[in-house]
Amino acid sequence: MPLYTCNVILLLMYQKKKEKLYIHDLVDDPALAYPSWYLLSSSMKNNEILHGALIALHSFDFTWYEHPKSFDDIFTMFDSGLFPIFKEKYVVGFFGGKMMYLEPNGWKSMPATADLFSLKEWLVC
């Protein structure tokens, strides 16, 4: 077997399998219907803390959330394994020293825009 074929087979073996988490599995009648699913690793798909943030986001029930008083509030959530919400449309996580937001196809690195530095754009609990 050629070396290239072996490398491709090994790469496919070690890639983490991603699964779809459907919002209708978490929220019966979501106020925010898009996206209707997220592509996540199996550990993230089963993460109940992430489920809570997604339920709050898709039901627009921010009862437990408030605007942070400082950026320390945001990083305290990250340190606790919790997920703040950005602009009332993205769940944000902190992985490998990077802030990432959740899109339908998975976690994406957050670009450093002016909105990122505005505390009124964030919700923490």
Backbone as CSV, one residue per row, in Angstrom:
resi,resn,N_x,N_y,N_z,CA_x,CA_y,CA_z,C_x,C_y,C_z
1,MET,0.853,-1.176,0.000,0.000,0.000,0.000,0.901,1.242,0.000
2,PRO,0.620,2.204,-0.878,1.449,3.419,-0.928,1.396,4.186,0.390
3,LEU,2.487,4.892,0.682,2.595,5.661,1.924,1.479,6.697,2.042
4,TYR,1.116,7.344,0.922,0.051,8.347,0.935,-1.263,7.737,1.413
5,THR,-1.593,6.566,0.926,-2.832,5.889,1.314,-2.824,5.566,2.794
6,CYS,-1.678,5.130,3.314,-1.562,4.826,4.755,-1.784,6.075,5.590
7,ASN,-1.223,7.203,5.150,-1.385,8.448,5.895,-2.837,8.903,5.905
8,VAL,-3.524,8.761,4.792,-4.932,9.148,4.718,-5.767,8.264,5.632
9,ILE,-5.492,6.970,5.637,-6.227,6.044,6.504,-5.992,6.392,7.970
10,LEU,-4.752,6.667,8.354,-4.451,7.049,9.739,-5.137,8.348,10.115
11,LEU,-5.142,9.315,9.209,-5.796,10.593,9.472,-7.287,10.390,9.727
12,LEU,-7.922,9.579,8.912,-9.350,9.322,9.079,-9.636,8.577,10.376
13,MET,-8.728,7.709,10.791,-8.924,6.960,12.033,-8.872,7.871,13.248
14,TYR,-8.017,8.892,13.206,-7.813,9.740,14.373,-8.675,10.991,14.390
15,GLN,-9.426,11.231,13.329,-10.332,12.373,13.342,-11.485,12.073,14.292
16,LYS,-11.801,13.054,15.110,-12.922,12.882,16.025,-14.223,12.935,15.240
17,LYS,-15.091,12.010,15.546,-16.382,11.969,14.862,-17.271,13.075,15.421
18,LYS,-17.862,13.826,14.537,-18.785,14.898,14.919,-20.213,14.408,14.748
19,GLU,-21.084,14.880,15.634,-22.492,14.493,15.600,-23.350,15.746,15.632
20,LYS,-24.542,15.639,15.086,-25.473,16.773,15.091,-26.291,16.762,16.381
21,LEU,-26.335,17.922,17.018,-27.222,18.140,18.164,-28.358,19.010,17.643
22,TYR,-29.551,18.443,17.587,-30.714,19.166,17.071,-31.359,19.987,18.182
23,ILE,-31.671,21.230,17.877,-32.273,22.133,18.860,-33.625,21.609,19.329
24,HIS,-34.399,20.994,18.440,-35.716,20.491,18.857,-35.589,19.361,19.880
25,ASP,-34.397,18.777,20.042,-34.178,17.793,21.103,-34.029,18.472,22.465
26,LEU,-33.685,19.771,22.457,-33.500,20.523,23.700,-34.693,21.420,24.018
27,VAL,-35.278,22.023,22.991,-36.363,22.996,23.161,-37.525,22.584,22.254
28,ASP,-38.711,22.429,22.848,-39.872,21.994,22.061,-40.277,23.008,20.998
29,ASP,-40.380,24.265,21.385,-40.810,25.310,20.461,-39.812,26.464,20.541
30,PRO,-38.675,26.363,19.822,-37.646,27.393,19.957,-38.080,28.748,19.404
31,ALA,-37.753,29.804,20.134,-38.021,31.162,19.663,-37.028,31.528,18.559
32,LEU,-35.843,30.977,18.645,-34.807,31.166,17.630,-34.617,29.818,16.945
33,ALA,-35.180,29.675,15.757,-35.180,28.378,15.073,-33.917,28.129,14.256
34,TYR,-33.161,29.167,13.949,-31.923,28.972,13.195,-30.741,29.201,14.101
35,PRO,-29.759,28.414,14.069,-29.645,27.155,13.347,-30.453,26.062,14.039
36,SER,-30.875,25.105,13.286,-31.701,24.033,13.855,-30.854,22.904,14.424
37,TRP,-29.549,22.930,14.161,-28.648,21.918,14.706,-27.233,22.478,14.783
38,TYR,-26.399,21.831,15.590,-24.985,22.166,15.714,-24.178,20.887,15.548
39,LEU,-23.061,20.965,14.866,-22.166,19.835,14.676,-21.121,19.875,15.787
40,LEU,-21.132,18.848,16.647,-20.279,18.834,17.846,-19.609,17.486,18.025
41,SER,-18.526,17.490,18.809,-17.919,16.224,19.215,-18.897,15.529,20.156
42,SER,-18.722,14.236,20.349,-19.658,13.497,21.205,-19.609,14.010,22.645
43,SER,-18.439,14.436,23.127,-18.375,14.963,24.498,-19.121,16.288,24.620
44,MET,-18.995,17.157,23.611,-19.728,18.427,23.630,-21.218,18.202,23.420
45,LYS,-21.573,17.215,22.608,-22.982,16.931,22.370,-23.677,16.507,23.664
46,ASN,-22.935,15.890,24.574,-23.498,15.421,25.843,-23.245,16.373,27.001
47,ASN,-22.663,17.542,26.751,-22.327,18.507,27.792,-23.595,19.246,28.245
48,GLU,-24.050,18.961,29.463,-25.288,19.560,29.970,-25.171,21.060,30.203
49,ILE,-23.972,21.528,30.502,-23.778,22.968,30.685,-23.960,23.688,29.349
50,LEU,-23.435,23.101,28.286,-23.647,23.664,26.948,-25.126,23.605,26.584
51,HIS,-25.791,22.515,26.937,-27.232,22.400,26.680,-27.982,23.560,27.329
52,GLY,-27.631,23.882,28.575,-28.295,24.988,29.279,-28.129,26.315,28.558
53,ALA,-26.917,26.578,28.055,-26.673,27.824,27.316,-27.451,27.837,26.003
54,LEU,-27.500,26.699,25.322,-28.247,26.624,24.056,-29.749,26.754,24.279
55,ILE,-30.240,26.186,25.363,-31.666,26.322,25.690,-32.003,27.786,25.960
56,ALA,-31.157,28.465,26.753,-31.384,29.887,27.033,-31.364,30.698,25.743
57,LEU,-30.399,30.414,24.872,-30.276,31.155,23.623,-31.466,30.921,22.701
58,HIS,-31.865,29.673,22.531,-32.924,29.369,21.561,-34.334,29.602,22.103
59,SER,-34.471,29.745,23.402,-35.790,30.075,23.955,-35.874,31.550,24.338
60,PHE,-34.773,32.277,24.178,-34.667,33.679,24.604,-35.022,33.849,26.068
61,ASP,-34.717,32.851,26.874,-34.953,32.921,28.318,-33.622,33.229,29.002
62,PHE,-33.342,34.517,29.151,-32.093,34.957,29.756,-32.281,35.334,31.222
63,THR,-33.218,34.658,31.885,-33.530,34.940,33.285,-32.286,34.864,34.162
64,TRP,-31.453,33.877,33.919,-30.270,33.651,34.758,-29.059,34.430,34.283
65,TYR,-29.209,35.187,33.210,-28.082,35.920,32.625,-28.204,37.409,32.917
66,GLU,-27.067,38.083,32.921,-27.011,39.536,33.086,-25.800,40.062,32.334
67,HIS,-25.749,41.367,32.135,-24.576,41.961,31.500,-23.435,41.956,32.511
68,PRO,-22.246,41.619,32.087,-21.111,41.574,33.019,-20.710,42.975,33.469
69,LYS,-20.173,43.044,34.664,-19.679,44.320,35.186,-18.249,44.591,34.727
70,SER,-17.517,43.493,34.445,-16.150,43.610,33.932,-15.830,42.351,33.127
71,PHE,-14.716,42.383,32.446,-14.313,41.209,31.671,-13.959,40.036,32.576
72,ASP,-13.664,40.321,33.850,-13.400,39.234,34.803,-14.615,38.318,34.931
73,ASP,-15.818,38.875,34.833,-17.034,38.053,34.912,-17.084,37.038,33.769
74,ILE,-16.668,37.458,32.587,-16.665,36.570,31.423,-15.640,35.461,31.623
75,PHE,-14.438,35.828,32.048,-13.379,34.825,32.201,-13.614,33.930,33.415
76,THR,-14.358,34.409,34.402,-14.749,33.542,35.519,-15.680,32.445,35.015
77,MET,-16.578,32.793,34.111,-17.451,31.775,33.504,-16.623,30.760,32.736
78,PHE,-15.676,31.239,31.925,-14.820,30.318,31.177,-14.079,29.374,32.116
79,ASP,-13.520,29.929,33.194,-12.770,29.116,34.164,-13.652,28.077,34.839
80,SER,-14.938,28.365,34.963,-15.883,27.445,35.599,-16.448,26.416,34.624
81,GLY,-16.073,26.523,33.340,-16.596,25.602,32.339,-17.960,26.001,31.814
82,LEU,-18.376,27.234,32.095,-19.674,27.738,31.631,-19.509,28.454,30.297
83,PHE,-20.618,28.762,29.672,-20.615,29.364,28.346,-21.388,30.674,28.356
84,PRO,-20.694,31.827,28.262,-21.417,33.099,28.131,-22.066,33.198,26.757
85,ILE,-22.926,34.177,26.611,-23.633,34.400,25.343,-23.216,35.762,24.805
86,PHE,-22.937,35.817,23.512,-22.489,37.038,22.853,-23.558,37.525,21.888
87,LYS,-23.944,38.780,22.015,-24.911,39.440,21.134,-26.249,38.711,21.066
88,GLU,-26.580,37.967,22.091,-27.832,37.203,22.160,-28.016,36.287,20.945
89,LYS,-26.896,35.858,20.331,-27.021,34.906,19.233,-25.900,33.884,19.139
90,TYR,-24.871,33.985,19.982,-23.781,33.013,19.960,-23.449,32.528,21.363
91,VAL,-23.276,31.233,21.505,-22.724,30.666,22.723,-21.211,30.683,22.541
92,VAL,-20.489,31.119,23.571,-19.037,31.279,23.470,-18.346,30.358,24.459
93,GLY,-17.298,29.697,23.991,-16.478,28.849,24.839,-15.027,29.294,24.776
94,PHE,-14.218,28.770,25.672,-12.794,29.107,25.731,-12.024,27.801,25.698
95,PHE,-11.367,27.521,24.567,-10.673,26.255,24.368,-9.262,26.508,23.859
96,GLY,-8.280,25.900,24.508,-6.899,26.023,24.044,-6.403,27.450,23.983
97,GLY,-6.849,28.292,24.912,-6.419,29.687,24.935,-7.107,30.569,23.909
98,LYS,-8.169,30.069,23.279,-8.891,30.851,22.271,-10.362,30.937,22.616
99,MET,-10.940,32.124,22.383,-12.387,32.271,22.493,-12.994,31.783,21.193
100,MET,-14.003,30.916,21.333,-14.643,30.326,20.167,-16.154,30.519,20.292
101,TYR,-16.819,30.763,19.182,-18.275,30.851,19.182,-18.832,29.655,18.415
102,LEU,-20.031,29.243,18.790,-20.629,28.057,18.196,-21.489,28.419,16.993
103,GLU,-21.130,27.845,15.866,-21.870,27.970,14.615,-22.448,26.598,14.285
104,PRO,-23.347,26.484,13.318,-23.911,25.176,12.982,-22.858,24.113,12.657
105,ASN,-21.767,24.488,12.018,-20.744,23.509,11.649,-19.657,23.340,12.697
106,GLY,-19.867,23.853,13.898,-18.917,23.666,14.981,-18.386,24.968,15.539
107,TRP,-17.338,24.841,16.345,-16.725,25.984,17.014,-15.826,26.729,16.049
108,LYS,-15.943,28.068,16.040,-15.127,28.942,15.185,-14.416,29.955,16.075
109,SER,-13.215,30.328,15.688,-12.448,31.325,16.429,-13.119,32.688,16.307
110,MET,-13.169,33.411,17.432,-13.832,34.732,17.422,-12.897,35.798,16.889
111,PRO,-13.345,36.565,15.894,-12.523,37.673,15.408,-12.549,38.826,16.421
112,ALA,-11.453,39.534,16.528,-11.356,40.660,17.461,-11.957,41.905,16.816
113,THR,-13.242,42.134,17.064,-13.932,43.316,16.553,-14.219,44.259,17.719
114,ALA,-14.674,45.443,17.418,-15.010,46.410,18.466,-16.128,45.875,19.365
115,ASP,-17.092,45.155,18.785,-18.195,44.591,19.568,-17.696,43.624,20.637
116,LEU,-16.624,42.929,20.351,-16.071,41.966,21.300,-15.667,42.642,22.607
117,PHE,-15.267,43.899,22.539,-14.793,44.625,23.712,-15.880,45.470,24.380
118,SER,-17.108,45.332,23.925,-18.218,46.050,24.524,-18.961,45.111,25.488
119,LEU,-18.955,45.440,26.767,-19.586,44.573,27.760,-21.091,44.435,27.552
120,LYS,-21.720,45.419,26.926,-23.180,45.348,26.721,-23.555,44.265,25.717
121,GLU,-22.588,43.759,24.945,-22.848,42.688,23.966,-22.816,41.296,24.596
122,TRP,-22.391,41.195,25.854,-22.212,39.901,26.532,-23.299,39.647,27.555
123,LEU,-23.606,38.366,27.774,-24.486,37.941,28.846,-23.762,36.844,29.630
124,VAL,-23.730,36.992,30.936,-23.095,36.015,31.816,-24.072,35.584,32.884
125,CYS,-23.801,34.445,33.489,-24.673,34.013,34.597,-23.829,33.681,35.810
